[in-house]
Amino acid sequence: MPFDPTKPTEGEPLDAAVIRAQLVALNDAIAAGVPGPQGPQGPTGEISQQDLVNERMNHAQNPTGVADLSLIVSDPPTQTEMQAIVSKLNELMGALRRQP
């Protein structure tokens, strides 16, 4: 029996034979390499180097260049300690936004 995405129907009592048949059909399709439904295709055409640069600039970078903040905060924290935290947070946010 091929996979039938309409089974089981909404509100139908679950039947082990139907569910088993669906799972077996899916397993067989995966094993056979049967492709699933295709999604919508994007527009065709050339992509320029500038398009790639622009797209890359819209994605966050891996912030590994931002060093850990080694700070022991007193209780209550001082203004200097709080400013160090704010500065490190701003550095991290700049890295995630791809700002120098």
Secondary structure, DSSP 4 states (H G I P E B T S, - for coil): ----TT-SPTTPPP-HHHHHHHHHHHHHHHHHT------PPPPPS---HHHHHHHHHTSPPPGGGS-----PPPSSPPHHHHHHHHHHHHHHHHHHTT--
